[in-house]
Structure formats: C-alpha cells, structure tokens
C-alpha cells in the first residue's frame, strides 16, 4: 500500500517512519516550525512545510495524517488551527495517528497497565495529554488511532554520550521502573496500523522488558568497557523539573495489542538488544 502522509511536527519518530515509507513509494510531507530544518527534510526525500499551515491546502491529496505535536495549556495546537479542515477531510482520509504517551496512566507504583487501564495522570503534562486525546476523539469523521508511547530511544538518543563524557549518574528511587520503545519499533507499529486501520483504537507502544533506569546505564557502561557511573539517590540528585517529573510515575506497560492485532514482531524487544545494536551502528558510522 502507498499513499500521501502529512506528518505534523516532523521530528525524531516521524522521521523514522518516513524512512520506512519512502522506499515503498510513499509521498511524505513534513511540517516544521524552523525553516532552517527544511533543506534537511528535502535531502531526506520529505516535502517540507513550515508551521503554521493553511490546512485546506496542506490536506489536499493527503490520505494519512500523523501528528506528533504536543498539547499546551490551551489544548492541542493542531486542532486549534485545523479542526474544521480535518473534520471536513475525514471522509477522504484512510488513517489519522495521534502520538500520545504512557504518562496518561499516572503512577502505578511499578504495577502493570494496558490500554483499558483508567487514565489517572498526576502531572500537568499527563493531564494535558488526556485532554488532547479526548479532543481528537471528539473530531467528527476522523479515522483516529492513538498511540501511547513509552520512553523513546534509538540512534542519537542513547546513554553512551553521557557515559563517555562522565556526566551519567545512576539515580536510585525505590520501586522505580520504566517501559521504553526503540524508535524503529515505534515506526513499524505505525506502519502496521496504517496498513490495517481500525479507527477508534488505542495502542501502547513499548518493548517487552520494563526496567529500572539504573540498569540501562549499568549495561551500557558494560558494553563500553567502563565502570558503572556513581549512584545518586533521587532525593539528593540535582535535576531539572522536567527530568524530575519523569520519576513521578513508575509502571510497567503491556504491549500485547500491537502484537495480537497488528502482527508486530519487535526488532528490539529489550534494552540489551537495542543498546548492542545502537553501539554497533555508532562504530560502523565512525569507521
């Protein structure tokens, strides 16, 4: 299957999806705020558009829409700008994807969640996401699919740089555990959904192996042949408010639905496989 994808907020995850689609003959249009990024998109085969958009023109000929743009205190910026145009185009769209976050579930003290778990975010960002999901569901006529992403990592977003610089720390908080998703696996989930639309459906996107954050750093240091970075208690750690907020939720996220309904076989089912592959890719790039 091929089509035309309009990617709103064409960032790290959307670019991974574009790399899968373009060799299959897809046309990909990507919006960015910074015009300086447009030549980079063109070089990658993506047709750039600068945000904000004229949605009536931007949606012309589009079959699929993906939005990666975060909500703000006033709601979802995409819907503020283009709700009517999106609703009017709904009958011509085969698929719409909204990238949300597993932060909507809130803190489960290390317990498991699935897509049917009640949403109970404790932080402001999680609450904004819940409202944004609801806003998107309220747009009439859209073939909407919601993807709740765990912590995203992949090439250029791994622990190796901090370890080499000596700035990595193992922050210890009792019962803290995160789920993660490699960007390539997120991209394949999105593509699988695009190939088998099921409007109204929500999918958790993560790997099979939730783990405490310090375990990832310990293993990454082992791969580099380095000693593990020092331990620092969460209470004593110097962190930005944003970084500290990530530690407010502890949960394990189930991913059965992407496997059972979309037939996804994860390329990186655990952080060990992912980190080994990322380091090998780094070394190949440098050689």
N, C-alpha and C positions, 0 to 999 in steps of 0.2 A: 504494500500500500504506500502511496505517496500523497502529498498534499502541500499546503502552504501553512506554515506555523508562524503566528505572530507571538513573539516572546517579549513580554513586558517586564523590563528590568533584567536585561540580558547579562546575567552575572555568571558566577562560578558554576552553578548547577546547570543552568540553561545552556551554557557553552558546551558542557559535556554531552548534553542531549543533542545539540546541533552537530557535534562530531559524529554521532551515530546516524543521524538522519540524512545529512548531506550526501554521503556516498550512496544512499539508496534513492537519490533523485529528488529529495525534498527541497522546496524553497523555504528558507528561513529568514524572517525579518526580525531584527532585534532592536529594542528601544533602549537608549542610554541617556542619562542626564548630561553627561560631559561630552561635548562634541569632540574632544581630543581622543576619545576612545573609538570614534567612528572609523578611522583608517585601519585600526587593528581588526575590527569586525569585518570590514571589507576584505582584508587579507585572508581571513579565515573562511570566506565564502558566505558571510552573513550580510544581508542588506540592512544597513543601519538607518534608524530613525531617531531623531532627538526628542526626548520627553520635555514638555507635554505634547501629546499628539492631537491631531484632528482625527477623532475616532471614526467618523464616517468614511474618511479617505483611507485610514490605516486598515480598516476591516475589509476593504474592497478585495474580493478574491481570496480571502482567508478562509481556510477550512478548520484550523485548530488554533486555540489560544492558550498560552501558558503565562501565568502571572507569578512573578517572584517578588513583587514589590510589597514591602512591609506596611502594615497599618500604622497609623499615628493616633494621636489623642482625639482626632476628629473623625476617625473611621478609616475606610480603605480609600487611598488616593485614586486608584483606578476607577472605582465606582463613582467617586465624586465627579470625575472627569468624563466617564464614558458609559454610565449605567444605561441610559436610554439607547445609545447606539448598540451596545452589546445585546440588550434585550431584543431590539429590532432585528439584529443579525442572527439571533439564536437559531432560527429555523434553517439557516444556511451553514451553521457550524456543526461539525461532526463530534467535536470534543473540546471541552474547556477544562484546564487544570489549574487548581489553586494550591500553591505551596504554603502549607501551614507548618506547625511544629508540634512535637510531642509535649511541649510545655503546657498545652491546653489541659493536660490531665492533672497538673499540680503535683504535690509531693505525696508519694505513696510509701515512704519510709522503706524503700527497697523492694516493694511488692510489685507484682505484675499488673500490666494494663493491656487491654486490647481495644479495638475500635468501638466497642459497646460500653466501655467504662465511662461513667458520668464525668463530665468536664468540671474541674474544680481548681482552676489555677489560683495560686496565691499571689503572684507578682503582677505588676502592671502590664508587662509585655504579654504574658499569657492571657490576661483578661482581654487585651486588645485583639488578640488572635481569635478568641472565642467569638467576640462581636463581629470580627471580619468574616469568619466562616459563615455566621448567620446572615450577614449582609449578602454574601454571594449566593447563598441558598435562596434568598428572597427575590433574586432577579428572575423574572418570569422568562421561561423559554430557553434557558441555558442548559446544555448538556454537561452539567458541572461534575467534576471529580475533585475531591480534596485529598491531598497527600500530606500526612503529618510526619515530618522529617525529624529523625534523631540528629544528634550532633554530627555535622558533616566534616569529613576529612578526605584527603586524597593528595595527589601531586601538588606540591607547593603549600599544603596545609597539614603538615605533619609535625612531629616533635623533634625532628633531627636538628633543625637550625638552632633551636634554643639549647639543645644539649651541647652542640658544638661551641656555642657562644658562652656556655657556662651559666646561663640565666634560668635554666629549668629548675623547678622545685617540685617535689612530691608533696602536695598539700593533702593532709590527712584529716578527714572528717568521718566520724563513726557512722557506719552503715551507708556511706555514700557510694552510689553506683549509677553509671550512665549507660545508655544504649547509644550506638553510633551507626553511621551509614557511610560507606565509601561512595564518593560522588559518581563513580562509574555504575554502581548498583542502583543508585537513585535514577540515573539516566535510563537504565534498562527497564526499570519499573514503569517510568513514564511512557517509554516507547511501547511496552506491552499493553498498557492501558489504552494508548492511542489506537492500537491495533484491535482492541476488543472493548469498545466503550460500554460503560454501564452507568449512565447518568444517575447522579444522586449518591454514588458510592464514595466511601472514605477508606483510605488505606494508610496504615502505619508503614513507614519505610525505615528499616534498620537491619542490622546484621543479627546473627544468632547468639551473640556472646556478650551480653552486658557485663561490664566490669568496672571496678573502682578506677578512678583516673590515675592513681599512682602506679597501677600495674602496667599501664601502657608505657609510661615513662621508663619503668624498670626494664621492660622488654626492649624498648627502643635503644636504651643505653647498652644492653647486652649485644644487640646487633652491631652497634658501633664499636664494641670492644672497650667500652668506658665503664667506670663505676657509676652506680645509680646516683642520681642527684640527691641532695640532702632532703630529709623530711622536715616539713614545717606544719604545725597544727593549723587548722582552719582559723581558729580563734586568733592566732598570732600573725597570720600571713598578711602581708601588705598587698592588697588587691584593689583594682578599680571597682566601683559599684557594679559595673556591667559584669565583670568577671566573678564577683562575689555572688551575684544573682543566680549564676548557673548552678551554684552549690545549694540553692534553696530547695531544689527538687531532687529526690532520689527515687528512681523507679527502674523497673525492667519492662521493656516493651516487646510485646508479641508481634510477630510478622507473618503468622500463618496465612492471612488473607492474600498477600501478594503471591504466595506460592500456590495456594489452593485455587484461587480464582484467575490469576494472571499467568500461572505456569512459570514463574520466575525461579531460576536457579542462581543463587547469589554467586558472583565471581569472587567476592571476598566475604565469606561467612563469619570470619572472626578477625580481630585486630592483628593477630600474629601473621596470618596470610597477607593481610593488607600492608603491614609495615615492611615485611620482607620484600614484597613487590615494589613498594614505593622506593625503598633504598636501592634496589636493583635498577630501577628506572633512573634514579639520580646518578648512579655510577655510569650507566650507559650514556647518559646525556653528557657527562663530564669527559668521557673518554674519546 
